[in-house]
Structure formats: C-alpha cells, structure tokens
Amino acid sequence: MPICHNPVTVEAKEATAINVMRCMLTAYAEDKRIPFEQAMLDFSQSNTYEDLFDFATEIWKEGPEYLRGLYEEENQ
C-alpha cells in the first residue's frame, strides 16, 4: 500500500502553531495568575515564539506542554 505524502501548507502550519500557543498560554496564564493578554505579550517577545513560527523547527507539530517547557526553560 503506497503512502500518500501531502505537504502541509504554510497556512495549516500557522493555524496549528496558533492553536498550540493559545492552549499553552491559557494554562500558563491561569497557573501564573496573570491575564492572558500579559502572558501573550511576554511570550510574543521570546525566542520560543520566534522558534514556534519558524516552521523548519517543527515545534508547531508538538503539543502545548512541550511548548511551555521550551518557554519556561528559556526564562530560567
């Protein structure tokens, strides 16, 4: 049985990255007891944010917990 390799579009990668980021930031903001908007602002200024949207890193394929781990490691 042949394997079908359909390339993932940039739009699909971006949508996935946004969903992963949103899920991570919702939990992060709740845990840190900060507004979501503040968490988003802080995250958007991080290297982890840049890496998430550099689709060559393939971080967009990972889940919110993985993304949070990267972000928290960056901020140690």
Backbone bond lengths (Angstrom), bond angles and torsions (degrees), N, CA, C in turn:
res aa  C-N    CA-C-N  psi(-1)  N-CA   C-N-CA  omega(-1)  CA-C   N-CA-C  phi
1 M - - - 1.457 - - 1.523 108.45 -
2 P 1.319 117.95 121.63 1.468 120.62 -179.58 1.527 111.32 -70.92
3 I 1.318 114.09 147.22 1.461 121.12 177.33 1.529 107.59 -93.87
4 C 1.313 115.52 130.00 1.461 121.29 179.62 1.531 108.44 -91.72
5 H 1.301 115.76 123.38 1.464 120.74 179.13 1.520 109.21 -111.33
6 N 1.304 116.43 92.30 1.460 120.73 175.52 1.514 107.86 -91.43
7 P 1.320 117.86 123.28 1.460 118.96 179.36 1.531 110.66 -65.91
8 V 1.311 114.42 143.41 1.463 120.34 177.81 1.524 107.99 -82.63
9 T 1.306 116.44 129.32 1.463 120.65 -178.53 1.526 110.98 -70.81
10 V 1.309 115.19 157.20 1.463 120.75 175.86 1.525 109.91 -59.30
11 E 1.322 116.70 -38.01 1.464 120.65 179.82 1.531 111.01 -63.13
12 A 1.323 117.25 -40.19 1.464 121.22 179.44 1.533 110.68 -68.94
13 K 1.325 116.77 -39.39 1.469 120.45 177.27 1.526 109.90 -63.23
14 E 1.320 116.37 -43.36 1.461 120.87 -179.64 1.528 110.98 -64.20
15 A 1.309 117.14 -43.88 1.467 121.06 179.20 1.528 110.64 -62.57
16 T 1.321 116.37 -41.17 1.459 120.29 178.72 1.522 110.58 -65.43
17 A 1.323 116.78 -44.58 1.463 120.93 179.16 1.529 110.95 -59.91
18 I 1.308 116.61 -42.17 1.469 120.66 179.42 1.523 110.50 -64.13
19 N 1.322 117.63 -42.57 1.467 120.37 179.53 1.524 111.83 -65.17
20 V 1.329 117.07 -42.32 1.464 120.79 177.70 1.527 109.65 -62.60
21 M 1.323 116.29 -44.80 1.464 121.28 179.69 1.533 110.88 -62.13
22 R 1.311 116.98 -45.14 1.458 120.81 -178.88 1.532 111.11 -61.23
23 C 1.318 116.56 -45.02 1.473 120.34 178.90 1.521 111.03 -62.69
24 M 1.322 116.23 -44.12 1.461 120.09 -179.94 1.518 111.04 -63.15
25 L 1.328 116.43 -46.53 1.460 119.79 -176.75 1.524 112.98 -68.33
26 T 1.309 117.42 -32.33 1.473 120.00 176.81 1.518 110.23 -61.52
27 A 1.325 116.61 -49.12 1.468 120.40 179.62 1.531 111.02 -67.67
28 Y 1.325 116.72 -41.11 1.460 121.49 -179.67 1.525 111.05 -60.91
29 A 1.310 116.52 -46.63 1.468 121.00 -179.87 1.528 111.21 -62.61
30 E 1.321 116.17 -41.36 1.473 119.59 177.67 1.517 110.79 -63.20
31 D 1.321 116.98 -47.02 1.465 121.00 -178.64 1.517 112.35 -63.54
32 K 1.316 116.85 -39.00 1.469 121.87 -178.40 1.529 112.40 -86.52
33 R 1.334 115.80 -7.00 1.464 121.83 -179.12 1.531 111.81 57.15
34 I 1.329 113.26 47.95 1.459 119.94 176.26 1.526 107.70 -125.85
35 P 1.320 117.30 157.04 1.463 119.26 177.44 1.535 111.02 -63.40
36 F 1.314 116.00 146.39 1.457 121.00 177.78 1.527 110.89 -54.66
37 E 1.313 116.15 -40.38 1.462 120.90 -178.17 1.528 111.31 -60.43
38 Q 1.338 116.84 -39.31 1.469 120.06 178.21 1.524 110.74 -68.09
39 A 1.329 115.98 -42.00 1.461 119.43 177.48 1.526 110.77 -60.68
40 M 1.319 115.96 -41.85 1.461 120.67 -179.97 1.523 111.01 -65.23
41 L 1.315 117.38 -43.81 1.457 121.39 179.13 1.524 110.69 -61.35
42 D 1.319 116.87 -47.12 1.465 121.06 179.56 1.525 110.79 -61.76
43 F 1.329 115.77 -45.86 1.459 120.14 -177.77 1.530 111.34 -64.50
44 S 1.316 116.43 -38.68 1.469 119.58 -176.89 1.522 112.86 -66.80
45 Q 1.324 117.19 -13.70 1.458 121.72 178.76 1.530 112.24 -99.96
46 S 1.326 116.35 7.97 1.463 120.52 -175.49 1.525 112.23 -98.01
47 N 1.325 114.88 161.73 1.459 120.77 173.08 1.522 110.76 -66.70
48 T 1.314 116.59 -31.74 1.460 120.50 179.80 1.524 110.43 -62.24
49 Y 1.305 117.13 -39.95 1.468 121.39 176.06 1.526 110.11 -59.88
50 E 1.323 115.81 -47.86 1.465 120.04 179.25 1.529 110.66 -59.57
51 D 1.317 116.14 -43.03 1.462 120.52 -179.91 1.526 111.73 -65.73
52 L 1.327 117.40 -37.60 1.458 121.18 179.52 1.526 110.93 -59.48
53 F 1.316 116.54 -40.81 1.458 120.59 -177.43 1.531 113.37 -93.61
54 D 1.330 116.13 4.76 1.470 121.12 167.23 1.527 104.43 -92.64
55 F 1.302 116.56 94.14 1.456 121.18 -168.71 1.523 113.62 -63.89
56 A 1.331 117.37 -15.05 1.460 120.47 176.19 1.527 111.56 -66.60
57 T 1.336 117.78 -25.32 1.468 121.25 178.85 1.520 111.79 -72.51
58 E 1.306 116.36 -22.02 1.467 124.69 -178.57 1.529 113.62 61.42
59 I 1.320 117.13 21.39 1.468 120.84 174.81 1.521 110.06 -64.08
60 W 1.315 116.87 -29.81 1.469 121.15 179.43 1.523 111.74 -58.53
61 K 1.338 118.17 -20.88 1.460 121.84 179.57 1.530 112.57 -79.80
62 E 1.317 116.87 -16.85 1.464 121.95 -175.67 1.526 110.36 -86.93
63 G 1.301 116.27 172.53 1.452 121.02 -178.17 1.513 112.94 -92.83
64 P 1.332 115.62 176.81 1.463 121.25 -178.54 1.531 113.37 -60.43
65 E 1.333 117.55 -35.67 1.464 120.24 -178.82 1.531 111.09 -65.71
66 Y 1.324 115.31 -40.63 1.463 119.72 178.01 1.526 110.20 -63.49
67 L 1.315 116.29 -45.56 1.463 121.08 179.41 1.521 110.72 -60.83
68 R 1.314 116.72 -42.82 1.467 120.06 178.92 1.519 111.18 -63.25
69 G 1.324 116.28 -40.27 1.462 119.45 177.76 1.520 111.73 -59.59
70 L 1.323 117.17 -43.27 1.466 120.73 177.62 1.526 111.23 -62.26
71 Y 1.327 115.37 -43.90 1.463 120.93 -177.51 1.531 110.37 -65.90
72 E 1.313 117.38 -44.62 1.464 120.09 -179.61 1.520 111.12 -68.09
73 E 1.332 117.40 -35.77 1.468 120.45 176.23 1.523 110.27 -62.74
74 E 1.320 116.42 -40.79 1.469 120.64 178.59 1.536 110.99 -62.29
75 N 1.310 117.49 -32.59 1.461 121.65 -173.73 1.527 113.81 -97.02
76 Q 1.307 117.41 14.62 1.483 119.71 178.28 1.504 110.89 -76.17
